[in-house]
Amino acid sequence: MNSSADPGTHALVSSPRIVFSLLFLLYMFDYIDRLVIVSLFPSLSREWGLTDTQCGLLVSAVYWSILIFTLPVSVLIDRWSRKKSIGLMALLWSAATLACAFTRNFNQLFVARTAIGLGEAGYAPGGTAMIATMFPKAKRARMLGIWNASIPLGSALGIVLGGVIAEHFGWRHAFGIVALPGVIVAVLFFFVRDYRTIALVKPAGSPGHADTRMGWGDIAGHFFKNRTLAFNNLAFAANTFVTTALMTWLPSYFQRVEDLSMSRAATKGGVVMLLAIIGAPLGGFLTDRWMKRRKNARLLFPAISSTVTAVILLVGFRWFAGPVQYALLLCAGISAVAFVPAAVAVTQDMVHPGLRAVSLSLCVIVQHVLGSALGPPVIGALSDRFGLETAMAFLPLSALLAGGLFFAGSFFHAADSQRVEGIHRLLSSTP
């Protein structure tokens, strides 16, 4: 089943729980470094005269960089070493975050933010592949849900820390302080146990023909003929448009609408996103439970949760303000990420196990092109033209689109699953 690689048989850390904990911490620091800039927008605007569109671009710069580099880095992860790739990437994004503290204008900061994205390009694919290998399919969404809870936790910490540090010590210190913990965990990750690289073989086309190694055409067809993956990835993008825009603009929204200090507005926005620490594990748990009765539950559940999110955001931004609106946004903080573990699990369930990092990277490309990289600048541009209150009211449309795409993909799950199960049977019977 496996070809030789660097399995780390003499690694100091081999416990799945410890490896998972390190992966959780790295993902948390990934998002702290990525989102710390959100609370620094007012400081940067005052010092450099930046527009909302430019501030949004400083967030999307990370996502565009991830978009460009995630596929080649993921190929390296799948065919070389998970632990070495992840450790090197974490060192790079931490160093780039530190470099942001020494920038002197928008262009320099934009370049440094792009370097953060380069370091983070393969982390989600690599971490997802390791978790999918360490834990059985029946628990996969649950473990991915817990792991993805590090995203809102890191996002909230980044937003809150950025606002507090900037208010007391200046915005440059915010970058320097949050960069250091990632370096420590990155070094530790070089000592974990990796898994052997899985050979890329496919079942024979007919009885009597030997199983053969997959070529580039086979690999491309494996992904692009899979309609379940296509709908899943498009829906993922529509939802990340919403979540990234919320993470980016909620602090500024509360500051402008309620006339709060940036530290208080950042804390208020951070609490909304922090509640996703409930939504992600809960979504994974409910999906795994439902999958025992419905095999396509990993598409049906996010279809429901995305639709619920659309309704909550529509009511909250269009018809309410003050405490009622905030209560609705807290609910959205839970529901908006409930789709993540199920959708990520689909990227692992529906592909050759030797292509798991590549599969997640393709999902990352789609979600960044159509979601993460667009959300902050699009809402920023709408804010420049119509005001931030009106701009945020457009978000429910994207969440509703996600729900429809997940539902459409559920109709192709059975047929696509049968093709993948044949590959798993082949690999399990190969010495």
Contacts in CASP RR format, 6 or more apart in sequence:
PFRMAT RR
TARGET T0000
AUTHOR 0000-0000-0000
METHOD contacts of the structure
MODEL  1
MNSSADPGTHALVSSPRIVFSLLFLLYMFDYIDRLVIVSLFPSLSREWGL
TDTQCGLLVSAVYWSILIFTLPVSVLIDRWSRKKSIGLMALLWSAATLAC
AFTRNFNQLFVARTAIGLGEAGYAPGGTAMIATMFPKAKRARMLGIWNAS
IPLGSALGIVLGGVIAEHFGWRHAFGIVALPGVIVAVLFFFVRDYRTIAL
VKPAGSPGHADTRMGWGDIAGHFFKNRTLAFNNLAFAANTFVTTALMTWL
PSYFQRVEDLSMSRAATKGGVVMLLAIIGAPLGGFLTDRWMKRRKNARLL
FPAISSTVTAVILLVGFRWFAGPVQYALLLCAGISAVAFVPAAVAVTQDM
VHPGLRAVSLSLCVIVQHVLGSALGPPVIGALSDRFGLETAMAFLPLSAL
LAGGLFFAGSFFHAADSQRVEGIHRLLSSTP
1 198 0 8 1.000
1 199 0 8 1.000
1 427 0 8 1.000
1 428 0 8 1.000
1 430 0 8 1.000
1 431 0 8 1.000
2 196 0 8 1.000
2 197 0 8 1.000
2 198 0 8 1.000
2 199 0 8 1.000
3 196 0 8 1.000
3 197 0 8 1.000
3 198 0 8 1.000
3 199 0 8 1.000
4 196 0 8 1.000
4 197 0 8 1.000
5 80 0 8 1.000
5 81 0 8 1.000
5 194 0 8 1.000
5 196 0 8 1.000
5 197 0 8 1.000
6 80 0 8 1.000
6 81 0 8 1.000
6 83 0 8 1.000
6 84 0 8 1.000
6 194 0 8 1.000
7 193 0 8 1.000
7 194 0 8 1.000
7 195 0 8 1.000
7 196 0 8 1.000
8 83 0 8 1.000
8 193 0 8 1.000
8 194 0 8 1.000
9 193 0 8 1.000
11 83 0 8 1.000
11 191 0 8 1.000
11 192 0 8 1.000
11 193 0 8 1.000
11 194 0 8 1.000
12 191 0 8 1.000
12 192 0 8 1.000
13 19 0 8 1.000
13 22 0 8 1.000
13 188 0 8 1.000
13 191 0 8 1.000
13 192 0 8 1.000
13 193 0 8 1.000
14 192 0 8 1.000
14 193 0 8 1.000
16 134 0 8 1.000
16 135 0 8 1.000
18 192 0 8 1.000
19 130 0 8 1.000
19 134 0 8 1.000
19 192 0 8 1.000
19 193 0 8 1.000
20 131 0 8 1.000
20 134 0 8 1.000
20 143 0 8 1.000
20 147 0 8 1.000
22 185 0 8 1.000
22 188 0 8 1.000
22 189 0 8 1.000
22 192 0 8 1.000
23 86 0 8 1.000
23 127 0 8 1.000
23 130 0 8 1.000
23 131 0 8 1.000
23 147 0 8 1.000
24 146 0 8 1.000
24 147 0 8 1.000
24 150 0 8 1.000
25 150 0 8 1.000
25 181 0 8 1.000
25 182 0 8 1.000
25 185 0 8 1.000
26 86 0 8 1.000
26 90 0 8 1.000
26 123 0 8 1.000
26 182 0 8 1.000
26 185 0 8 1.000
26 186 0 8 1.000
26 189 0 8 1.000
27 123 0 8 1.000
27 124 0 8 1.000
27 127 0 8 1.000
27 147 0 8 1.000
27 148 0 8 1.000
27 150 0 8 1.000
27 151 0 8 1.000
27 154 0 8 1.000
28 150 0 8 1.000
28 151 0 8 1.000
28 153 0 8 1.000
28 154 0 8 1.000
28 157 0 8 1.000
29 90 0 8 1.000
29 94 0 8 1.000
29 154 0 8 1.000
29 178 0 8 1.000
29 181 0 8 1.000
29 182 0 8 1.000
29 185 0 8 1.000
30 90 0 8 1.000
30 93 0 8 1.000
30 120 0 8 1.000
30 123 0 8 1.000
30 154 0 8 1.000
31 150 0 8 1.000
31 151 0 8 1.000
31 153 0 8 1.000
31 154 0 8 1.000
31 155 0 8 1.000
31 158 0 8 1.000
32 154 0 8 1.000
32 155 0 8 1.000
32 157 0 8 1.000
32 158 0 8 1.000
32 161 0 8 1.000
32 178 0 8 1.000
33 93 0 8 1.000
33 94 0 8 1.000
33 97 0 8 1.000
33 116 0 8 1.000
33 178 0 8 1.000
33 179 0 8 1.000
33 182 0 8 1.000
34 59 0 8 1.000
34 62 0 8 1.000
34 116 0 8 1.000
34 117 0 8 1.000
34 120 0 8 1.000
34 155 0 8 1.000
35 59 0 8 1.000
35 154 0 8 1.000
35 155 0 8 1.000
35 158 0 8 1.000
35 159 0 8 1.000
35 247 0 8 1.000
35 248 0 8 1.000
36 97 0 8 1.000
36 158 0 8 1.000
36 159 0 8 1.000
36 161 0 8 1.000
36 162 0 8 1.000
36 174 0 8 1.000
36 175 0 8 1.000
36 178 0 8 1.000
37 58 0 8 1.000
37 59 0 8 1.000
37 100 0 8 1.000
37 113 0 8 1.000
38 59 0 8 1.000
38 158 0 8 1.000
38 159 0 8 1.000
38 162 0 8 1.000
38 247 0 8 1.000
38 248 0 8 1.000
38 251 0 8 1.000
38 266 0 8 1.000
39 158 0 8 1.000
39 159 0 8 1.000
39 160 0 8 1.000
39 161 0 8 1.000
39 162 0 8 1.000
39 163 0 8 1.000
39 166 0 8 1.000
39 174 0 8 1.000
39 251 0 8 1.000
39 262 0 8 1.000
39 263 0 8 1.000
39 266 0 8 1.000
40 162 0 8 1.000
40 163 0 8 1.000
40 166 0 8 1.000
40 171 0 8 1.000
40 174 0 8 1.000
41 50 0 8 1.000
41 52 0 8 1.000
41 55 0 8 1.000
41 251 0 8 1.000
41 252 0 8 1.000
42 252 0 8 1.000
42 255 0 8 1.000
42 262 0 8 1.000
43 166 0 8 1.000
43 170 0 8 1.000
43 171 0 8 1.000
43 262 0 8 1.000
44 50 0 8 1.000
44 55 0 8 1.000
44 58 0 8 1.000
44 109 0 8 1.000
44 171 0 8 1.000
45 51 0 8 1.000
45 55 0 8 1.000
47 171 0 8 1.000
48 105 0 8 1.000
48 106 0 8 1.000
50 106 0 8 1.000
51 384 0 8 1.000
52 252 0 8 1.000
52 380 0 8 1.000
52 381 0 8 1.000
52 383 0 8 1.000
52 384 0 8 1.000
52 388 0 8 1.000
53 377 0 8 1.000
53 380 0 8 1.000
53 381 0 8 1.000
53 384 0 8 1.000
54 106 0 8 1.000
55 376 0 8 1.000
55 380 0 8 1.000
56 248 0 8 1.000
56 376 0 8 1.000
56 377 0 8 1.000
56 380 0 8 1.000
57 110 0 8 1.000
57 376 0 8 1.000
57 377 0 8 1.000
58 106 0 8 1.000
58 109 0 8 1.000
58 110 0 8 1.000
58 113 0 8 1.000
59 113 0 8 1.000
59 244 0 8 1.000
59 248 0 8 1.000
59 376 0 8 1.000
60 372 0 8 1.000
60 373 0 8 1.000
60 374 0 8 1.000
60 375 0 8 1.000
60 376 0 8 1.000
60 377 0 8 1.000
61 110 0 8 1.000
61 113 0 8 1.000
61 114 0 8 1.000
61 117 0 8 1.000
62 113 0 8 1.000
62 114 0 8 1.000
62 116 0 8 1.000
62 117 0 8 1.000
62 120 0 8 1.000
63 117 0 8 1.000
63 244 0 8 1.000
63 368 0 8 1.000
63 372 0 8 1.000
63 373 0 8 1.000
64 114 0 8 1.000
64 368 0 8 1.000
64 373 0 8 1.000
65 113 0 8 1.000
65 114 0 8 1.000
65 115 0 8 1.000
65 116 0 8 1.000
65 117 0 8 1.000
65 118 0 8 1.000
65 119 0 8 1.000
65 120 0 8 1.000
65 121 0 8 1.000
66 117 0 8 1.000
66 118 0 8 1.000
66 120 0 8 1.000
66 121 0 8 1.000
66 122 0 8 1.000
66 364 0 8 1.000
66 368 0 8 1.000
67 364 0 8 1.000
67 365 0 8 1.000
67 368 0 8 1.000
67 369 0 8 1.000
67 373 0 8 1.000
68 121 0 8 1.000
69 117 0 8 1.000
69 118 0 8 1.000
69 119 0 8 1.000
69 121 0 8 1.000
69 122 0 8 1.000
70 121 0 8 1.000
70 122 0 8 1.000
70 125 0 8 1.000
70 361 0 8 1.000
70 364 0 8 1.000
70 365 0 8 1.000
70 368 0 8 1.000
71 358 0 8 1.000
71 361 0 8 1.000
71 362 0 8 1.000
71 365 0 8 1.000
73 85 0 8 1.000
73 89 0 8 1.000
73 121 0 8 1.000
73 122 0 8 1.000
73 125 0 8 1.000
73 361 0 8 1.000
74 122 0 8 1.000
74 125 0 8 1.000
74 126 0 8 1.000
74 357 0 8 1.000
74 358 0 8 1.000
74 360 0 8 1.000
74 361 0 8 1.000
75 357 0 8 1.000
75 358 0 8 1.000
76 85 0 8 1.000
77 85 0 8 1.000
77 86 0 8 1.000
77 122 0 8 1.000
77 125 0 8 1.000
77 126 0 8 1.000
77 129 0 8 1.000
77 357 0 8 1.000
78 129 0 8 1.000
78 197 0 8 1.000
78 354 0 8 1.000
78 355 0 8 1.000
78 356 0 8 1.000
78 357 0 8 1.000
78 358 0 8 1.000
79 197 0 8 1.000
80 197 0 8 1.000
81 194 0 8 1.000
82 126 0 8 1.000
82 127 0 8 1.000
82 129 0 8 1.000
82 130 0 8 1.000
82 194 0 8 1.000
82 195 0 8 1.000
82 357 0 8 1.000
83 189 0 8 1.000
83 190 0 8 1.000
83 192 0 8 1.000
83 193 0 8 1.000
83 194 0 8 1.000
84 190 0 8 1.000
84 194 0 8 1.000
85 122 0 8 1.000
85 126 0 8 1.000
86 122 0 8 1.000
86 123 0 8 1.000
86 126 0 8 1.000
86 127 0 8 1.000
86 130 0 8 1.000
86 186 0 8 1.000
86 189 0 8 1.000
87 186 0 8 1.000
87 187 0 8 1.000
87 189 0 8 1.000
87 190 0 8 1.000
88 186 0 8 1.000
89 119 0 8 1.000
89 120 0 8 1.000
89 121 0 8 1.000
89 122 0 8 1.000
89 123 0 8 1.000
90 119 0 8 1.000
90 123 0 8 1.000
90 182 0 8 1.000
90 183 0 8 1.000
90 185 0 8 1.000
90 186 0 8 1.000
90 189 0 8 1.000
91 183 0 8 1.000
91 186 0 8 1.000
91 187 0 8 1.000
92 115 0 8 1.000
92 118 0 8 1.000
92 119 0 8 1.000
93 115 0 8 1.000
93 116 0 8 1.000
93 117 0 8 1.000
93 118 0 8 1.000
93 119 0 8 1.000
93 120 0 8 1.000
93 123 0 8 1.000
94 179 0 8 1.000
94 180 0 8 1.000
94 182 0 8 1.000
94 183 0 8 1.000
94 186 0 8 1.000
95 179 0 8 1.000
95 183 0 8 1.000
96 112 0 8 1.000
96 113 0 8 1.000
96 115 0 8 1.000
96 116 0 8 1.000
96 117 0 8 1.000
96 118 0 8 1.000
96 119 0 8 1.000
97 112 0 8 1.000
97 116 0 8 1.000
97 175 0 8 1.000
97 176 0 8 1.000
97 178 0 8 1.000
97 179 0 8 1.000
98 175 0 8 1.000
98 176 0 8 1.000
98 179 0 8 1.000
98 180 0 8 1.000
99 112 0 8 1.000
99 115 0 8 1.000
100 109 0 8 1.000
100 112 0 8 1.000
100 113 0 8 1.000
100 116 0 8 1.000
100 175 0 8 1.000
100 176 0 8 1.000
101 172 0 8 1.000
101 173 0 8 1.000
101 174 0 8 1.000
101 175 0 8 1.000
101 176 0 8 1.000
101 179 0 8 1.000
102 172 0 8 1.000
103 109 0 8 1.000
103 112 0 8 1.000
122 357 0 8 1.000
122 361 0 8 1.000
122 364 0 8 1.000
124 360 0 8 1.000
124 364 0 8 1.000
125 356 0 8 1.000
125 357 0 8 1.000
125 358 0 8 1.000
125 359 0 8 1.000
125 360 0 8 1.000
125 361 0 8 1.000
125 364 0 8 1.000
126 357 0 8 1.000
126 360 0 8 1.000
127 147 0 8 1.000
127 357 0 8 1.000
128 144 0 8 1.000
128 344 0 8 1.000
128 347 0 8 1.000
128 348 0 8 1.000
128 356 0 8 1.000
128 357 0 8 1.000
128 360 0 8 1.000
129 348 0 8 1.000
129 356 0 8 1.000
129 357 0 8 1.000
129 360 0 8 1.000
130 194 0 8 1.000
130 195 0 8 1.000
131 140 0 8 1.000
131 143 0 8 1.000
131 144 0 8 1.000
131 147 0 8 1.000
132 140 0 8 1.000
132 144 0 8 1.000
132 345 0 8 1.000
132 348 0 8 1.000
132 353 0 8 1.000
132 356 0 8 1.000
133 195 0 8 1.000
133 353 0 8 1.000
133 356 0 8 1.000
134 143 0 8 1.000
134 195 0 8 1.000
135 143 0 8 1.000
137 349 0 8 1.000
138 288 0 8 1.000
138 291 0 8 1.000
139 288 0 8 1.000
140 288 0 8 1.000
140 345 0 8 1.000
140 348 0 8 1.000
140 349 0 8 1.000
141 283 0 8 1.000
141 284 0 8 1.000
141 285 0 8 1.000
141 287 0 8 1.000
141 288 0 8 1.000
141 291 0 8 1.000
141 298 0 8 1.000
141 341 0 8 1.000
141 342 0 8 1.000
141 344 0 8 1.000
141 345 0 8 1.000
142 281 0 8 1.000
142 284 0 8 1.000
142 285 0 8 1.000
142 288 0 8 1.000
142 341 0 8 1.000
144 284 0 8 1.000
144 340 0 8 1.000
144 341 0 8 1.000
144 344 0 8 1.000
144 345 0 8 1.000
145 280 0 8 1.000
145 281 0 8 1.000
145 283 0 8 1.000
145 284 0 8 1.000
145 285 0 8 1.000
145 340 0 8 1.000
145 341 0 8 1.000
145 344 0 8 1.000
146 280 0 8 1.000
146 281 0 8 1.000
148 280 0 8 1.000
148 337 0 8 1.000
148 340 0 8 1.000
148 341 0 8 1.000
148 344 0 8 1.000
149 276 0 8 1.000
149 277 0 8 1.000
149 278 0 8 1.000
149 279 0 8 1.000
149 280 0 8 1.000
149 281 0 8 1.000
151 276 0 8 1.000
151 280 0 8 1.000
151 337 0 8 1.000
151 340 0 8 1.000
152 273 0 8 1.000
152 274 0 8 1.000
152 275 0 8 1.000
152 276 0 8 1.000
152 277 0 8 1.000
152 280 0 8 1.000
152 333 0 8 1.000
152 337 0 8 1.000
153 274 0 8 1.000
153 277 0 8 1.000
155 247 0 8 1.000
155 270 0 8 1.000
155 273 0 8 1.000
155 274 0 8 1.000
155 276 0 8 1.000
156 269 0 8 1.000
156 270 0 8 1.000
156 271 0 8 1.000
156 273 0 8 1.000
156 274 0 8 1.000
158 178 0 8 1.000
159 247 0 8 1.000
159 251 0 8 1.000
159 266 0 8 1.000
159 269 0 8 1.000
159 270 0 8 1.000
159 273 0 8 1.000
160 266 0 8 1.000
160 267 0 8 1.000
160 270 0 8 1.000
161 174 0 8 1.000
161 177 0 8 1.000
161 178 0 8 1.000
162 171 0 8 1.000
162 174 0 8 1.000
162 178 0 8 1.000
162 266 0 8 1.000
163 174 0 8 1.000
163 262 0 8 1.000
163 263 0 8 1.000
163 266 0 8 1.000
164 263 0 8 1.000
164 266 0 8 1.000
165 171 0 8 1.000
165 173 0 8 1.000
165 174 0 8 1.000
165 177 0 8 1.000
166 173 0 8 1.000
166 174 0 8 1.000
166 262 0 8 1.000
166 263 0 8 1.000
167 261 0 8 1.000
167 262 0 8 1.000
167 263 0 8 1.000
197 354 0 8 1.000
198 352 0 8 1.000
198 353 0 8 1.000
198 354 0 8 1.000
198 427 0 8 1.000
199 213 0 8 1.000
199 354 0 8 1.000
199 427 0 8 1.000
199 430 0 8 1.000
200 213 0 8 1.000
200 214 0 8 1.000
200 215 0 8 1.000
200 219 0 8 1.000
200 352 0 8 1.000
200 354 0 8 1.000
200 355 0 8 1.000
201 211 0 8 1.000
201 212 0 8 1.000
201 213 0 8 1.000
201 214 0 8 1.000
201 426 0 8 1.000
201 427 0 8 1.000
201 430 0 8 1.000
202 211 0 8 1.000
202 212 0 8 1.000
202 213 0 8 1.000
202 214 0 8 1.000
202 218 0 8 1.000
202 352 0 8 1.000
202 423 0 8 1.000
202 426 0 8 1.000
203 211 0 8 1.000
203 422 0 8 1.000
203 423 0 8 1.000
203 425 0 8 1.000
203 426 0 8 1.000
204 210 0 8 1.000
204 211 0 8 1.000
204 212 0 8 1.000
211 426 0 8 1.000
211 430 0 8 1.000
214 222 0 8 1.000
214 352 0 8 1.000
219 355 0 8 1.000
219 358 0 8 1.000
222 351 0 8 1.000
222 352 0 8 1.000
222 355 0 8 1.000
223 229 0 8 1.000
223 351 0 8 1.000
223 355 0 8 1.000
223 358 0 8 1.000
223 359 0 8 1.000
223 362 0 8 1.000
224 230 0 8 1.000
226 350 0 8 1.000
226 351 0 8 1.000
226 416 0 8 1.000
226 419 0 8 1.000
227 409 0 8 1.000
227 412 0 8 1.000
227 416 0 8 1.000
228 299 0 8 1.000
228 346 0 8 1.000
228 350 0 8 1.000
228 409 0 8 1.000
228 412 0 8 1.000
228 413 0 8 1.000
228 416 0 8 1.000
228 417 0 8 1.000
229 346 0 8 1.000
229 347 0 8 1.000
229 350 0 8 1.000
229 351 0 8 1.000
229 359 0 8 1.000
229 362 0 8 1.000
229 363 0 8 1.000
229 416 0 8 1.000
230 409 0 8 1.000
231 299 0 8 1.000
231 405 0 8 1.000
231 406 0 8 1.000
231 408 0 8 1.000
231 409 0 8 1.000
231 412 0 8 1.000
232 299 0 8 1.000
232 343 0 8 1.000
232 346 0 8 1.000
232 347 0 8 1.000
232 350 0 8 1.000
232 363 0 8 1.000
232 405 0 8 1.000
232 406 0 8 1.000
232 409 0 8 1.000
233 347 0 8 1.000
233 362 0 8 1.000
233 363 0 8 1.000
233 366 0 8 1.000
233 367 0 8 1.000
234 366 0 8 1.000
234 370 0 8 1.000
234 405 0 8 1.000
235 302 0 8 1.000
235 303 0 8 1.000
235 306 0 8 1.000
235 339 0 8 1.000
235 343 0 8 1.000
235 401 0 8 1.000
235 402 0 8 1.000
235 403 0 8 1.000
235 404 0 8 1.000
235 405 0 8 1.000
235 406 0 8 1.000
235 409 0 8 1.000
236 339 0 8 1.000
236 343 0 8 1.000
236 363 0 8 1.000
236 366 0 8 1.000
236 367 0 8 1.000
236 402 0 8 1.000
237 366 0 8 1.000
237 367 0 8 1.000
237 368 0 8 1.000
237 369 0 8 1.000
237 370 0 8 1.000
237 371 0 8 1.000
237 372 0 8 1.000
238 306 0 8 1.000
238 370 0 8 1.000
238 371 0 8 1.000
238 398 0 8 1.000
238 399 0 8 1.000
238 401 0 8 1.000
238 402 0 8 1.000
238 403 0 8 1.000
238 405 0 8 1.000
239 302 0 8 1.000
239 306 0 8 1.000
239 309 0 8 1.000
239 336 0 8 1.000
239 339 0 8 1.000
239 343 0 8 1.000
239 398 0 8 1.000
239 399 0 8 1.000
239 402 0 8 1.000
240 367 0 8 1.000
240 368 0 8 1.000
240 371 0 8 1.000
240 372 0 8 1.000
241 370 0 8 1.000
241 371 0 8 1.000
241 372 0 8 1.000
241 374 0 8 1.000
241 375 0 8 1.000
241 378 0 8 1.000
241 395 0 8 1.000
241 398 0 8 1.000
242 309 0 8 1.000
242 313 0 8 1.000
242 336 0 8 1.000
242 395 0 8 1.000
242 398 0 8 1.000
242 399 0 8 1.000
242 402 0 8 1.000
243 276 0 8 1.000
243 336 0 8 1.000
243 337 0 8 1.000
244 371 0 8 1.000
244 372 0 8 1.000
244 375 0 8 1.000
244 376 0 8 1.000
245 375 0 8 1.000
245 376 0 8 1.000
245 378 0 8 1.000
245 379 0 8 1.000
245 392 0 8 1.000
245 395 0 8 1.000
246 272 0 8 1.000
246 273 0 8 1.000
246 332 0 8 1.000
246 333 0 8 1.000
246 336 0 8 1.000
246 395 0 8 1.000
247 273 0 8 1.000
248 375 0 8 1.000
248 376 0 8 1.000
248 379 0 8 1.000
249 376 0 8 1.000
249 379 0 8 1.000
249 380 0 8 1.000
249 383 0 8 1.000
249 388 0 8 1.000
249 391 0 8 1.000
249 392 0 8 1.000
250 268 0 8 1.000
250 269 0 8 1.000
250 270 0 8 1.000
250 272 0 8 1.000
250 273 0 8 1.000
250 329 0 8 1.000
251 262 0 8 1.000
251 265 0 8 1.000
251 266 0 8 1.000
251 268 0 8 1.000
251 269 0 8 1.000
251 270 0 8 1.000
252 265 0 8 1.000
252 388 0 8 1.000
253 265 0 8 1.000
253 388 0 8 1.000
253 389 0 8 1.000
253 392 0 8 1.000
254 260 0 8 1.000
254 264 0 8 1.000
254 265 0 8 1.000
254 268 0 8 1.000
254 269 0 8 1.000
255 261 0 8 1.000
255 262 0 8 1.000
255 265 0 8 1.000
256 388 0 8 1.000
256 389 0 8 1.000
257 321 0 8 1.000
257 388 0 8 1.000
257 389 0 8 1.000
258 265 0 8 1.000
258 322 0 8 1.000
260 268 0 8 1.000
268 326 0 8 1.000
271 330 0 8 1.000
272 326 0 8 1.000
272 329 0 8 1.000
272 330 0 8 1.000
272 332 0 8 1.000
272 333 0 8 1.000
273 333 0 8 1.000
275 330 0 8 1.000
275 333 0 8 1.000
275 334 0 8 1.000
276 333 0 8 1.000
276 334 0 8 1.000
276 336 0 8 1.000
276 337 0 8 1.000
278 334 0 8 1.000
279 333 0 8 1.000
279 334 0 8 1.000
279 335 0 8 1.000
279 337 0 8 1.000
279 338 0 8 1.000
280 337 0 8 1.000
280 338 0 8 1.000
280 340 0 8 1.000
280 341 0 8 1.000
281 341 0 8 1.000
282 334 0 8 1.000
282 338 0 8 1.000
283 301 0 8 1.000
283 305 0 8 1.000
283 338 0 8 1.000
283 339 0 8 1.000
283 340 0 8 1.000
283 341 0 8 1.000
283 342 0 8 1.000
284 338 0 8 1.000
284 341 0 8 1.000
284 342 0 8 1.000
284 345 0 8 1.000
286 301 0 8 1.000
286 338 0 8 1.000
287 297 0 8 1.000
287 298 0 8 1.000
287 301 0 8 1.000
287 302 0 8 1.000
287 341 0 8 1.000
287 342 0 8 1.000
287 345 0 8 1.000
290 297 0 8 1.000
290 300 0 8 1.000
290 301 0 8 1.000
291 297 0 8 1.000
291 298 0 8 1.000
294 300 0 8 1.000
295 413 0 8 1.000
295 414 0 8 1.000
295 417 0 8 1.000
296 410 0 8 1.000
296 413 0 8 1.000
296 414 0 8 1.000
297 342 0 8 1.000
298 342 0 8 1.000
298 343 0 8 1.000
298 345 0 8 1.000
298 346 0 8 1.000
298 349 0 8 1.000
298 413 0 8 1.000
299 342 0 8 1.000
299 346 0 8 1.000
299 406 0 8 1.000
299 407 0 8 1.000
299 409 0 8 1.000
299 410 0 8 1.000
299 413 0 8 1.000
300 406 0 8 1.000
300 407 0 8 1.000
300 410 0 8 1.000
301 338 0 8 1.000
301 339 0 8 1.000
301 342 0 8 1.000
302 338 0 8 1.000
302 339 0 8 1.000
302 342 0 8 1.000
302 343 0 8 1.000
302 402 0 8 1.000
302 403 0 8 1.000
302 406 0 8 1.000
303 403 0 8 1.000
303 404 0 8 1.000
303 406 0 8 1.000
303 407 0 8 1.000
303 410 0 8 1.000
304 403 0 8 1.000
305 335 0 8 1.000
305 338 0 8 1.000
305 339 0 8 1.000
306 339 0 8 1.000
306 399 0 8 1.000
306 400 0 8 1.000
306 402 0 8 1.000
306 403 0 8 1.000
306 404 0 8 1.000
306 406 0 8 1.000
307 399 0 8 1.000
307 400 0 8 1.000
307 403 0 8 1.000
307 404 0 8 1.000
308 335 0 8 1.000
309 332 0 8 1.000
309 335 0 8 1.000
309 336 0 8 1.000
309 338 0 8 1.000
309 396 0 8 1.000
309 399 0 8 1.000
310 396 0 8 1.000
310 397 0 8 1.000
310 399 0 8 1.000
310 400 0 8 1.000
310 402 0 8 1.000
310 403 0 8 1.000
311 396 0 8 1.000
312 328 0 8 1.000
312 329 0 8 1.000
312 331 0 8 1.000
312 332 0 8 1.000
312 335 0 8 1.000
313 328 0 8 1.000
313 329 0 8 1.000
313 332 0 8 1.000
313 395 0 8 1.000
313 396 0 8 1.000
313 399 0 8 1.000
314 393 0 8 1.000
314 396 0 8 1.000
315 328 0 8 1.000
316 324 0 8 1.000
316 325 0 8 1.000
316 328 0 8 1.000
316 329 0 8 1.000
317 325 0 8 1.000
317 389 0 8 1.000
317 392 0 8 1.000
317 393 0 8 1.000
317 395 0 8 1.000
317 396 0 8 1.000
318 393 0 8 1.000
320 328 0 8 1.000
336 399 0 8 1.000
339 402 0 8 1.000
339 406 0 8 1.000
343 363 0 8 1.000
343 406 0 8 1.000
344 360 0 8 1.000
344 363 0 8 1.000
347 356 0 8 1.000
347 359 0 8 1.000
347 360 0 8 1.000
347 362 0 8 1.000
347 363 0 8 1.000
348 356 0 8 1.000
348 359 0 8 1.000
348 360 0 8 1.000
349 417 0 8 1.000
349 420 0 8 1.000
350 359 0 8 1.000
350 416 0 8 1.000
350 417 0 8 1.000
350 420 0 8 1.000
351 358 0 8 1.000
351 359 0 8 1.000
351 420 0 8 1.000
352 420 0 8 1.000
352 423 0 8 1.000
353 423 0 8 1.000
353 424 0 8 1.000
353 427 0 8 1.000
371 398 0 8 1.000
379 388 0 8 1.000
379 391 0 8 1.000
379 392 0 8 1.000
379 394 0 8 1.000
379 395 0 8 1.000
380 388 0 8 1.000
380 391 0 8 1.000
382 390 0 8 1.000
382 391 0 8 1.000
382 394 0 8 1.000
383 390 0 8 1.000
383 391 0 8 1.000
END
